[in-house]
Amino acid sequence: MEVTLYQALGGEAELKKIVDAFYKVMSEAPEAEGILKIHPDLPRANQKLFEFLSGWLGGPDLFIQKYGHPRLRARHLPFSIGTAERDQWLFCMTRALEICQTPPEFNSMFMSALSRLADHMRNQSE
């Protein structure tokens, strides 16, 4: 039986800690100033990211149950996302994992997949 990243992380409570830490970093770190500007409602963004990551990591499909297919790229088209915004977003997640002291094995797999996803969200050429 294969273990999902959601299970390897420890499930809902651990994922919630990561997402909370992610938005705390975003709201406080000068390095995230650019992406903070495109997140005017942090509590709503926090909940949606948690719901998305839950299903994306192999846990309950909370986002799909509420909103349907994520269509991530389409949902992000109204926002200018270039290399700087991608890197700022990944910076926040890397810091969140450090804060939450997640296992290195999880971090490696998670950040590898998340980096590909974040790069796919870019809609500005530079």
C-alpha positions as CSV (number, residue, x, y, z in Angstrom):
1,M,0.0,0.0,0.0
2,E,1.4,3.4,-1.1
3,V,1.6,6.2,1.4
4,T,0.5,9.6,0.2
5,L,2.4,12.8,0.9
6,Y,-0.7,13.8,3.0
7,Q,-0.2,10.7,5.2
8,A,3.6,11.1,5.3
9,L,3.1,14.6,6.5
10,G,0.8,13.5,9.3
11,G,-2.6,14.6,7.9
12,E,-4.9,17.6,8.4
13,A,-3.4,19.1,11.6
14,E,0.2,19.1,10.2
15,L,-1.0,20.5,6.8
16,K,-2.9,23.3,8.6
17,K,0.2,24.2,10.6
18,I,2.2,24.5,7.3
19,V,-0.4,26.7,5.6
20,D,-0.7,28.9,8.7
21,A,3.0,29.3,8.8
22,F,3.1,30.0,5.0
23,Y,0.7,33.0,5.4
24,K,2.5,34.2,8.5
25,V,5.7,34.4,6.5
26,M,3.9,36.0,3.6
27,S,2.5,38.7,5.8
28,E,5.7,39.4,7.7
29,A,8.7,38.8,5.4
30,P,10.0,41.7,3.2
31,E,11.0,39.0,0.7
32,A,7.3,38.3,0.1
33,E,6.1,41.9,-0.4
34,G,5.2,41.3,-4.1
35,I,2.9,38.4,-3.5
36,L,1.4,39.8,-0.4
37,K,-0.1,42.5,-2.6
38,I,-2.0,40.0,-4.6
39,H,-3.5,38.3,-1.5
40,P,-5.9,40.9,-0.1
41,D,-7.9,38.4,1.9
42,L,-5.3,36.2,3.8
43,P,-7.9,34.2,5.8
44,R,-9.7,33.2,2.6
45,A,-6.5,32.4,0.8
46,N,-5.3,30.4,3.8
47,Q,-8.5,28.3,3.7
48,K,-8.4,27.7,0.0
49,L,-4.7,26.7,-0.1
50,F,-5.3,24.3,2.8
51,E,-8.3,22.8,0.9
52,F,-6.3,22.5,-2.3
53,L,-3.2,21.0,-0.8
54,S,-5.3,18.5,1.1
55,G,-6.5,16.9,-2.1
56,W,-3.3,17.6,-4.1
57,L,-1.2,15.7,-1.4
58,G,-3.6,12.7,-1.5
59,G,-5.9,13.6,1.4
60,P,-9.6,14.6,1.3
61,D,-10.5,16.6,-1.9
62,L,-11.9,19.5,0.1
63,F,-11.2,22.1,-2.7
64,I,-12.9,20.0,-5.4
65,Q,-15.9,19.4,-3.1
66,K,-16.4,23.1,-2.6
67,Y,-15.3,24.7,-5.9
68,G,-15.0,22.0,-8.5
69,H,-11.9,21.3,-10.5
70,P,-9.0,23.6,-9.3
71,R,-8.2,25.0,-12.8
72,L,-5.2,26.6,-11.1
73,R,-3.7,28.4,-14.1
74,A,-7.1,29.9,-15.1
75,R,-7.9,31.0,-11.6
76,H,-4.6,32.8,-11.4
77,L,-4.7,34.5,-14.8
78,P,-6.1,37.8,-13.3
79,F,-2.9,38.2,-11.3
80,S,0.5,39.1,-12.8
81,I,2.7,36.1,-11.9
82,G,6.3,36.1,-13.1
83,T,9.5,34.6,-11.9
84,A,9.7,37.0,-8.9
85,E,6.2,36.1,-7.7
86,R,6.9,32.4,-8.2
87,D,10.1,32.6,-6.2
88,Q,8.5,34.7,-3.4
89,W,5.7,32.1,-3.1
90,L,8.2,29.3,-2.9
91,F,10.3,31.2,-0.4
92,C,7.2,31.4,1.9
93,M,6.6,27.7,1.6
94,T,10.2,26.8,2.2
95,R,10.3,29.0,5.3
96,A,6.9,27.5,6.5
97,L,8.4,24.0,6.2
98,E,11.5,25.1,8.2
99,I,9.2,26.7,10.9
100,C,7.1,23.5,11.1
101,Q,10.2,21.3,11.1
102,T,8.7,18.9,8.6
103,P,10.7,15.8,7.8
104,P,13.4,16.4,5.1
105,E,12.1,13.4,3.1
106,F,8.7,15.1,2.9
107,N,10.2,18.5,2.1
108,S,12.2,17.2,-0.8
109,M,9.3,15.5,-2.5
110,F,6.8,18.2,-1.7
111,M,9.0,21.1,-2.8
112,S,10.0,19.3,-6.0
113,A,6.4,18.9,-7.0
114,L,5.4,22.3,-5.7
115,S,8.2,24.0,-7.7
116,R,6.9,22.5,-10.9
117,L,3.4,23.6,-10.0
118,A,4.5,27.2,-9.1
119,D,6.4,27.5,-12.3
120,H,3.3,26.4,-14.3
121,M,1.4,29.3,-12.6
122,R,3.6,31.9,-14.3
123,N,1.7,34.0,-16.8
124,Q,4.3,36.7,-17.4
125,S,7.4,36.2,-19.6
126,E,10.6,37.9,-18.5
